């Protein structure tokens, strides 16, 4: 029996919804549709905004975070944070391939990571074994169902699996930075010391070249120092992205009074949309990668200050994005070692 390639056959509530927008999905892996791939799940990589929200709500207690994840999956049939609306991704092993999905090239036992959000992936958990706050990952036992249209990738043999999973989760940032920037441009990355920020800075350095400028905004001393040690930024500014005017002043001071051509916002905090807009020149570009972004707030603020810029949604999927990001990590040994220390 064939299911809908977009997964609507697994929607339980509300009727006729698509999986990501649905409140509840059918996560019963005993029911098999010929165009599905089923996975034995080992690790959940929760997106940064969702994990931060759960840590705050649980009083920074990892056992309580595990309980929140169990509750969400039990109620919704997927890990779709009802507060942030976001999910993450997972690592596992191929347990079954439907005959109509065999053309995708996956075999039983393949080690894989999902590139579609957990917010649209049917998931059932039998156990949550470990919560690792430093990487926003949970080691679990469970099953997941991948639809025909959902991206899935085999894990590379030359990178540790947890590192590969952490990179896959934010891999969309790198090709977008490469796509939207040019040699010689001024680029600012806000939230530059985190996982997506580090990758965005590395991509910006590669594209801007020696004639361009890459500025990282990072409030945390540890992350800021580690970013400086990589040598991929011309300047690392220690500033809180929620203080838009202060960040603008710091960026102008770093650029000799010039606004930037391209800004990337990787900040998981809310209310930071004005910061990226204020530092960007008229007809420049802003890429909002974080799932915590309010695009309503961004649009209204740009309108309110008469700023004619192009703003891009942080689409996590770009064709070939994982391969592009893995190549960047392989080519930059200091970056790879830093990511390995944090997330591997």
C-alpha positions as CSV (number, residue, x, y, z in Angstrom):
1,X,0.0,0.0,0.0
2,X,1.4,3.4,-1.0
3,X,1.2,6.4,1.3
4,X,1.2,10.0,0.3
5,X,4.8,11.1,-0.6
6,X,4.4,14.1,1.6
7,X,3.2,12.0,4.6
8,X,-0.4,13.1,4.9
9,X,-1.4,9.4,5.4
10,X,0.2,9.6,8.8
11,X,-1.7,12.6,10.0
12,X,-4.2,11.9,12.8
13,X,-5.2,15.4,13.8
14,X,-6.5,17.7,12.3
15,X,-7.9,16.0,9.2
16,X,-6.3,16.9,5.8
17,X,-3.3,18.6,7.4
18,X,0.3,18.1,6.3
19,X,2.6,16.4,8.8
20,X,4.6,19.5,9.9
21,X,1.5,21.5,10.6
22,X,-0.4,18.6,12.2
23,X,-1.0,18.4,15.9
24,X,-0.7,14.6,16.0
25,X,0.8,11.9,13.8
26,X,0.5,8.2,13.5
27,X,3.9,6.9,14.7
28,X,3.1,3.2,14.6
29,X,6.0,1.5,12.8
30,X,4.1,-1.8,12.7
31,X,2.0,-0.2,10.0
32,X,4.1,-0.1,6.8
33,X,3.5,1.8,3.6
34,X,5.5,0.9,0.6
35,X,7.1,4.3,0.0
36,X,8.3,4.8,3.6
37,X,11.7,4.1,5.2
38,X,11.7,3.1,8.9
39,X,14.6,3.8,11.3
40,X,15.8,2.5,14.6
41,X,16.5,5.8,16.4
42,X,19.6,6.3,18.6
43,X,20.0,10.0,19.0
44,X,17.8,13.1,18.8
45,X,19.5,16.4,18.0
46,X,17.1,19.0,19.2
47,X,17.2,22.4,17.5
48,X,18.8,25.1,19.6
49,X,15.7,27.2,20.2
50,X,13.6,24.2,21.3
51,X,16.3,22.8,23.6
52,X,16.9,26.2,25.2
53,X,13.2,26.6,25.8
54,X,13.0,23.2,27.4
55,X,16.0,23.8,29.6
56,X,14.5,27.0,30.9
57,X,11.1,25.5,31.5
58,X,12.6,22.6,33.4
59,X,14.9,24.7,35.6
60,X,18.0,23.5,33.8
61,X,17.3,19.9,34.9
62,X,18.1,17.3,32.3
63,X,15.8,14.7,33.7
64,X,12.9,17.2,33.3
65,X,14.0,17.8,29.7
66,X,13.8,14.1,29.1
67,X,10.3,14.1,30.6
68,X,9.2,16.9,28.3
69,X,10.5,15.1,25.2
70,X,8.7,11.9,26.3
71,X,5.5,13.8,26.9
72,X,5.6,15.6,23.5
73,X,6.3,12.4,21.6
74,X,3.6,10.6,23.5
75,X,1.0,13.3,22.8
76,X,1.9,14.3,19.3
77,X,3.6,11.3,17.7
78,X,6.6,13.4,16.9
79,X,9.1,15.7,18.6
80,X,7.4,19.0,17.8
81,X,7.9,21.6,20.6
82,X,4.5,23.1,21.2
83,X,6.1,26.4,22.4
84,X,8.8,27.1,19.8
85,X,7.1,25.1,17.0
86,X,10.4,23.6,16.0
87,X,12.0,20.1,16.2
88,X,15.5,19.1,15.3
89,X,16.7,15.9,13.6
90,X,17.8,12.4,14.4
91,X,20.5,9.7,14.0
92,X,19.7,6.1,13.5
93,X,20.0,2.9,11.5
94,X,17.8,1.8,8.6
95,X,15.4,-0.9,9.9
96,X,13.1,-1.3,6.9
97,X,12.8,0.1,3.3
98,X,9.5,-0.1,1.5
99,X,9.7,-1.4,-2.0
100,X,8.7,1.9,-3.5
101,X,11.4,3.7,-1.6
102,X,14.2,1.3,-2.6
103,X,15.2,3.7,-5.4
104,X,16.5,6.1,-2.8
105,X,19.5,3.8,-2.4
106,X,19.3,3.0,1.3
107,X,19.9,-0.5,2.7
108,X,19.2,-2.2,5.9
109,X,21.7,-1.3,8.6
110,X,22.8,2.0,6.9
111,X,23.8,4.7,9.5
112,X,21.8,7.7,8.6
113,X,20.7,11.2,9.7
114,X,17.4,12.8,8.9
115,X,17.5,16.2,7.2
116,X,13.8,16.8,7.6
117,X,12.7,18.4,10.9
118,X,11.5,16.2,13.8
119,X,8.4,18.4,13.7
120,X,7.2,16.4,10.7
121,X,8.8,13.0,11.4
122,X,6.6,10.3,13.0
123,X,8.5,9.2,16.1
124,X,8.0,6.7,19.0
125,X,10.3,6.4,22.0
126,X,10.8,3.4,24.2
127,X,13.5,5.0,26.3
128,X,15.5,8.3,26.8
129,X,18.9,7.3,28.2
130,X,21.0,10.4,28.3
131,X,20.5,14.2,27.8
132,X,23.6,16.0,26.8
133,X,23.1,19.8,27.2
134,X,26.4,20.8,25.6
135,X,25.2,19.4,22.2
136,X,21.4,19.6,22.7
137,X,21.3,15.8,22.0
138,X,19.4,13.0,23.6
139,X,20.5,9.3,23.4
140,X,17.3,7.3,23.0
141,X,15.7,4.1,21.8
142,X,12.8,4.3,19.4
143,X,11.5,4.2,15.9
144,X,11.0,6.9,13.2
145,X,9.3,7.0,9.8
146,X,10.8,8.9,6.8
147,X,8.4,9.9,4.0
148,X,9.4,9.6,0.4
149,X,9.8,13.4,0.0
150,X,11.9,13.8,3.2
151,X,15.7,14.2,2.9
152,X,17.9,11.5,4.4
153,X,21.7,11.2,4.4
154,X,24.1,8.4,5.0
155,X,26.7,9.4,7.6
156,X,30.3,9.8,6.4
157,X,32.8,7.3,7.6
158,X,35.5,9.9,8.2
159,X,33.6,12.0,10.8
160,X,32.4,11.0,14.3
161,X,28.7,10.3,14.1
162,X,27.7,12.8,16.8
163,X,29.7,15.5,15.2
164,X,28.2,14.6,11.8
165,X,24.7,14.8,13.3
166,X,25.4,18.2,14.9
167,X,26.7,19.5,11.6
168,X,23.8,18.1,9.6
169,X,21.3,19.9,11.8
170,X,22.6,23.3,10.8
171,X,24.1,22.5,7.4
172,X,21.7,24.8,5.6
173,X,23.5,27.9,6.8
174,X,26.8,27.3,4.8
175,X,25.4,27.1,1.3
176,X,23.1,30.1,1.9
177,X,26.1,32.2,3.0
178,X,28.1,31.1,0.0
179,X,25.1,31.7,-2.3
180,X,24.3,35.3,-1.1
181,X,27.8,36.8,-0.6
182,X,30.6,38.0,-2.9
183,X,34.3,38.4,-2.6
184,X,35.3,41.7,-0.9
185,X,32.0,42.1,1.0
186,X,31.5,43.0,4.6
187,X,29.7,40.2,6.5
188,X,28.5,40.1,10.0
189,X,27.4,36.9,11.8
190,X,25.3,37.4,14.9
191,X,25.5,34.6,17.4
192,X,28.8,33.7,15.8
193,X,30.2,31.4,18.5
194,X,27.5,28.7,18.3
195,X,27.3,25.8,16.0
196,X,25.6,27.5,13.0
197,X,27.5,30.7,13.7
198,X,30.9,29.0,13.5
199,X,29.9,27.4,10.2
200,X,28.5,30.6,8.8
201,X,31.7,32.5,9.8
202,X,33.9,29.9,8.0
203,X,31.7,30.1,4.9
204,X,31.8,33.9,5.0
205,X,35.6,33.8,5.3
206,X,35.9,31.5,2.3
207,X,33.7,33.6,0.1
208,X,34.7,37.2,1.3
209,X,38.4,36.4,0.8
210,X,41.2,38.6,2.0
211,X,39.7,41.7,0.6
212,X,36.4,41.3,2.5
213,X,35.7,41.5,6.2
214,X,34.0,39.0,8.6
215,X,32.8,40.3,11.9
216,X,31.4,37.9,14.6
217,X,29.0,39.0,17.3
218,X,29.2,36.7,20.4
219,X,28.4,37.6,24.0
220,X,29.9,34.6,25.7
221,X,33.6,34.9,26.6
222,X,34.3,31.2,26.1
223,X,32.7,31.1,22.7
224,X,34.1,34.4,21.7
225,X,37.7,33.4,22.6
226,X,37.3,30.1,20.7
227,X,36.1,31.9,17.7
228,X,39.0,34.3,17.8
229,X,41.4,31.4,18.0
230,X,40.1,30.0,14.7
231,X,41.2,33.2,12.9
232,X,38.3,33.2,10.5
233,X,36.9,36.6,11.7
234,X,38.6,39.9,11.2
235,X,37.0,41.1,14.5
236,X,35.0,39.3,17.2
237,X,32.7,41.7,19.1
238,X,31.6,40.7,22.5
239,X,28.0,42.1,22.5
240,X,24.5,41.0,23.3
241,X,22.3,40.7,20.2
242,X,19.3,42.0,22.1
243,X,21.0,45.4,22.4
244,X,20.5,46.5,18.8
245,X,22.0,50.0,19.1
246,X,25.0,48.8,21.0
247,X,25.7,46.1,18.4
248,X,25.3,48.7,15.5
249,X,27.8,51.0,17.2
250,X,30.3,48.1,17.6
251,X,29.9,47.0,14.0
252,X,30.4,50.6,12.7
253,X,33.5,51.0,14.8
254,X,34.9,47.7,13.4
255,X,34.2,48.7,9.8
256,X,35.2,52.4,9.8
257,X,31.6,53.6,9.9
258,X,30.3,51.3,7.1
259,X,27.2,49.1,7.4
260,X,27.6,45.5,6.2
261,X,26.6,44.0,2.9
262,X,25.3,40.8,4.4
263,X,24.1,39.8,7.9
264,X,23.5,36.3,9.3
265,X,21.4,36.0,12.4
266,X,22.0,32.7,14.2
267,X,20.8,33.8,17.6
268,X,18.3,31.6,19.4
269,X,16.9,34.4,21.6
270,X,13.8,36.3,20.7
271,X,13.6,40.0,19.9
272,X,16.9,40.2,18.0
273,X,15.5,40.9,14.5
274,X,16.2,44.6,14.6
275,X,19.9,44.0,15.3
276,X,20.6,42.3,11.9
277,X,18.6,44.9,10.1
278,X,20.3,47.9,11.7
279,X,23.8,46.8,10.8
280,X,22.9,46.1,7.1
281,X,23.3,48.7,4.4
282,X,20.3,49.7,2.1
283,X,20.0,47.0,-0.6
284,X,22.0,44.7,1.5
285,X,20.8,41.2,2.6
286,X,19.9,39.6,5.9
287,X,19.6,35.8,6.4
288,X,17.6,34.8,9.5
289,X,18.8,31.3,10.2
290,X,17.5,30.8,13.7
291,X,14.1,29.1,14.2
292,X,13.3,31.7,16.9
293,X,13.0,34.5,14.3
294,X,9.8,36.4,14.1
295,X,9.5,37.3,10.5
296,X,6.6,39.6,11.3
297,X,8.8,41.5,13.6
298,X,11.6,41.6,11.0
299,X,9.3,42.9,8.2
300,X,7.7,45.5,10.4
301,X,11.0,46.8,11.8
302,X,12.6,47.1,8.3
303,X,9.5,49.0,7.2
304,X,9.5,51.2,10.2
305,X,13.0,52.5,9.7
306,X,12.7,52.7,5.9
307,X,15.3,50.1,5.3
308,X,15.2,48.6,1.8
309,X,16.9,45.2,2.2
310,X,16.3,41.7,1.1
311,X,15.5,39.3,3.9
312,X,15.7,35.5,3.7
313,X,14.1,32.8,5.7
314,X,16.4,30.2,7.2
315,X,15.4,27.3,5.0
316,X,17.3,24.3,6.4
317,X,17.3,22.6,3.0
318,X,19.5,23.6,0.1
319,X,20.4,21.0,-2.6
320,X,23.7,19.5,-1.7
321,X,23.9,21.4,1.6
322,X,25.2,18.5,3.7
323,X,28.0,17.6,1.3
324,X,29.0,21.3,1.0
325,X,29.1,21.7,4.8
326,X,31.0,18.4,5.4
327,X,33.6,19.6,2.8
328,X,34.0,22.9,4.7
329,X,34.5,21.1,8.0
330,X,37.0,18.7,6.5
331,X,39.0,21.5,4.9
332,X,39.3,23.5,8.1
333,X,41.2,21.4,10.7
334,X,40.9,23.9,13.6
335,X,37.2,24.3,13.0
336,X,36.7,20.5,12.9
337,X,38.6,20.1,16.1
338,X,36.6,22.7,17.9
339,X,33.3,21.2,16.7
340,X,34.6,17.7,17.7
341,X,35.4,18.9,21.3
342,X,32.0,20.4,21.7
343,X,29.7,18.0,19.9
344,X,31.6,14.9,19.1
